[in-house]
Every structure is written in structure tokens, then in C-alpha cells.
């Protein structure tokens, strides 16, 4: 049920996209939802759609220290490793989270022939504008 809700949110919110970036790694990142939380002053919920081409990936990165992230795989399969943990493959319908200050070392499409996508929902300080900072490692 939650997966269907998140998928619906991603598709419905595409009409209010506020930012999109493609960085040459075969990934496309689009903010599909951005709303201050009325009952939590200073915090917002931001939905980020990450789409991977076959064989695509995101470079290692961190998120703001204020960000708690819940992600669900919408299509295909995603390989992920956070804070040096072993790589894990998540399939459509699977979900995972990232604690504030986590280092996301691996995020990539598990397939070289099929696309994949995920929806990451951030609870983050409203003032945060940069949701991802590349790491140099």
C-alpha cells in the first residue's frame, strides 16, 4: 500500500517539478515534491525521483546533516551501500532509509540492460537547498 502511495506521489508530483539534473553517470535526479511541514516548524518534506539508465549510477555522496531519508524502489533494482556496509540489492517495492549524516558510497542500477528508479523522501531543514554533496572518495 505504501509503495503504491509513493509511486502515485511521484507520478502526480511530476507536474510540479522544481529541479532536474543529469550528470553524465546515467542518472537523472528530479525534485518532484517540496512542502514545508506545517506541524514541524523549520522542516520540509522533499520527494526526489532518481532514474537510472541501464548501467547508470550516482557518484558517492552525502546529504545534509538534517536529512532523514526514506527510499523505495519503483522500477527495476538498485544496488546501494551506506556507511561502508556491504552492497545490497533492492528490487521494485523494496525500501531503505538513510540516517542524518550518512555517507552513500554506492547507488547504481543493478542491470546493464533495464532502467531502474527510486523515490527518496527527505525530511530536511527547509533552508537546505543542496540535497546532495559528492564525496571525493
Secondary structure, DSSP 8 states (H G I E B T S, - for coil): -HHHHHHHHHHHHGGG--EEEE-SSSEEEEEEEEEE-TTSTTEEEEEEEEEE-TT-EE--EE--TT-EEEEEEEESEEEEEETT---EEEETT-EEEE-TT-EEEEEEES-SSS-EEEEEEEEEETT-----EE---
